[in-house]
């Protein structure tokens, strides 16, 4: 499976479902670092990315779980206030 990325009204979306570790983490962090400070990234994942949270905190970002499709972990990433 390949990663998909697109922009929508609610922010940048990245779908990393099916990618082998550590690719989801790498791709998400790469996207976050290119988004404007007031931007939002919506992550579509197939599991809870525990290793992502401390990495986000180190660069001043936070993750909030939001509703997604059945079997999907969907997160809204944004810059810490």
C-alpha positions as CSV (number, residue, x, y, z in Angstrom):
1,X,0.0,0.0,0.0
2,X,1.2,3.5,-0.7
3,X,0.7,6.7,1.3
4,X,-1.8,9.2,0.1
5,X,-1.8,12.9,0.9
6,X,-4.3,15.6,0.1
7,X,-5.6,19.0,1.2
8,X,-9.2,19.6,2.2
9,X,-11.2,22.3,4.0
10,X,-10.3,20.8,7.4
11,X,-6.5,20.7,6.7
12,X,-3.9,18.4,5.2
13,X,-4.8,14.7,5.2
14,X,-2.3,11.9,5.2
15,X,-3.3,8.2,4.9
16,X,-0.5,5.9,6.2
17,X,-2.7,2.8,6.6
18,X,-0.8,-0.3,5.5
19,X,2.6,1.2,5.5
20,X,5.3,-0.8,7.4
21,X,7.0,0.8,10.4
22,X,8.7,3.3,10.7
23,X,7.2,4.8,7.5
24,X,4.0,6.1,9.1
25,X,6.0,8.0,11.7
26,X,8.5,9.3,9.2
27,X,5.8,10.5,6.7
28,X,3.6,12.1,9.3
29,X,6.6,14.1,10.8
30,X,7.7,15.1,7.3
31,X,4.3,16.5,6.5
32,X,3.9,18.3,9.9
33,X,7.2,20.2,9.3
34,X,5.9,21.6,6.0
35,X,2.5,22.8,7.2
36,X,2.0,26.4,8.2
37,X,2.1,27.1,12.0
38,X,-1.7,27.5,12.0
39,X,-2.3,24.5,9.8
40,X,-3.9,21.2,10.7
41,X,-2.9,17.6,9.7
42,X,-5.5,14.8,9.7
43,X,-3.8,11.4,10.1
44,X,-5.6,8.2,8.9
45,X,-3.9,5.3,10.6
46,X,-4.6,1.6,11.2
47,X,-3.3,1.7,14.8
48,X,-2.7,4.1,17.6
49,X,0.8,5.6,16.8
50,X,2.2,5.6,20.4
51,X,5.7,6.6,19.2
52,X,4.3,9.6,17.4
53,X,3.1,11.5,20.5
54,X,6.5,12.2,22.1
55,X,7.9,13.2,18.7
56,X,5.1,15.7,18.2
57,X,5.5,17.1,21.7
58,X,9.2,17.7,21.0
59,X,8.4,19.9,18.0
60,X,5.4,21.7,19.7
61,X,2.5,19.8,18.2
62,X,-0.4,17.9,19.7
63,X,-2.7,15.0,18.6
64,X,-6.4,14.7,19.3
65,X,-8.4,11.6,18.4
66,X,-11.3,12.3,16.1
67,X,-14.0,10.0,14.6
68,X,-13.1,8.0,11.5
69,X,-14.1,5.0,9.6
70,X,-14.6,1.6,11.4
71,X,-11.2,0.1,12.1
72,X,-9.3,3.4,11.5
73,X,-7.5,5.6,14.0
74,X,-7.9,9.2,12.9
75,X,-6.0,12.0,14.6
76,X,-6.1,15.8,14.3
77,X,-2.7,17.2,14.7
78,X,-2.1,20.9,15.4
79,X,0.5,23.3,16.8
80,X,0.4,23.7,20.6
81,X,-1.0,27.1,21.6
